[in-house]
Amino acid sequence: MARIGVLAISDGRGHVHRRNTGFIRSKRDSFTAALEAAGHEVVVGDLVATNTVATAAAREVAAAGVDVTVFYYAVWSFPHFTMLAADATTSPLLLVASTDPAEPGLVGMLAAGGALDQIGRAHTRLWGAPDEASLIAEIGVRARAASAVASLRGSTFGRFGGRPMGMNTAVANTDQWMRQFGVDVEEIDQYELVLRAERADAAEAAGAREWLERLATVHYDGEKLTPELLERQIRSYLAVRDIVAERGIDFSGIKGQPELTENFATMDVTEAFLNDPYDWNGPKAVHVTATEADMDGALTMQLMHRITGTPVLFADVRHYHADRDIWDLCNSGQHATWFAARSADPAENLAKVHLYPEVFFFPAGGASVQHIAAPGAMTLARLTRLSGAYRLQLLQGDFESYDAATNAALAASSTPEWPHAFARLDVPAPTFLSTFGANHIHAVPGDFRPELRAAAELMGVRVEEWSRAG
């Protein structure tokens, strides 16, 4: 969840403040208790009834590293207290008014919000009873979005290799990333990955291969997929894991094509397990990694991961089955194995995973990590650029899975050795194909459109959202 700062703003007249203190504290305490019951950590500042307390309390709350700051209005409140407190904090601001008619909390919020408008300080206004479920949920949405956006600032993206196969949408302006999102880019040559893989722990690689042989289905063919090639892919994972730890990399992208895929091995196994919440050593943190070193794809995935805590799908928009109104989201790179069953138990996921020999595109060989994504409601999104300006393209959909014969037939119509997510999207195909700004798309289970809308607003990114109506 999130860390939320709360400052209750009062009337500046001493006798009025003394009269209202109990009422304000009662409302504020009910409000903070509801936030805590929803799983948030709450930092409560002193009750604001003077100029000096407005600044000091806001600074104290800001020093606690809150994701958002709530200014709470249970009564009429002097607006300049809000102005001083707002100046003392840089976190996103939520102005929340009690709707108890006994006191003019709404009046206090509107007066304060109007004053903030006059100086151009962005804020969001909400209102309701202090423990109203919809109010607490909306604050949670805003707080999770703010936490995710804040986590990007000061982070580092590890870019292994350069632009893949002339793919312009996979390359972003590093100055723009730093200015708009606070993200630095560390350039890492793929040759370092190769060298590190050759020196990686052979015993761990062999143990990992045996673990995969036990839990997944490995289709060795003696040529494009051998135990030695599978261990090379695992050693590549170990190499990236070590580089990421040494250089303080927060999320990554690996070019792969054509150098590694033609001369070393594909990165499919590496990317899948970097994105998984486990490996052969047990549970671990997800390390968001985009195939084809797709920078905007990785940034989208990192934002979605920070909001949800789950792995994030990376896929090509491969094919549209018009007869079924189903999209095949399929890519040779990572679909984290977690998507096979979305279970916390890796054995349950890997039971549905096949490691097939790589196809003719990739002469170096290795395993492709194949499965059919588990069904369920999904949020799909992608940060793309239009004339250099970022936009968040956003929609809802459902992953579907069918009987074994139908799944196999649908997969065989494209590339059966690769992972597939069969998706019914809430957008007409002509609209999507005419306006989507990339070949890669990303997804997480559930409906996180409200959080992504709020995150886009905080990042200064326009939202382009689709629905079935177009």
Secondary structure, 3 states (H helix, E strand, C coil): CCEEEEEEECCCCHHHHHHHHHHHHHHHHHHHHHHHHCCCEEEECCCECCHHHHHHHHHHHHHCCCCEEEEEECCCCCHHHHHHHHHCCCCCEEEEEECCCCCCHHHHHHHHHHHHHHHCCCCEEEEECCCCHHHHHHHHHHHHHHHHHHHHCCEEEEEECCCCCCCHHHCCCHHHHHHHHCEEEEEECHHHHHHHHHHCCHHHHHHHHHHHHHHCEECCCCCCCCHHHHHHHHHHHHHHHHHHHHHCCCEEEECCCCHHHHHCCCCHHHHHHHHCCEECCEECCCCCEEECCCHHHHHHHHHHHHHHCCCCEEEEEEEEECCCCEEEEECCCCCCHHHHCCCCCHHHHHCCCEEEECCCCCCCCCEEEECECCCEEEEEEEEEEECCEEEEEEEEEEEECCCHHHHHHHHHCCCCCCCEEEEEECCCHHHHHHHCCCCEEEEEECCCHHHHHHHHHHHCCEEEECCCCC
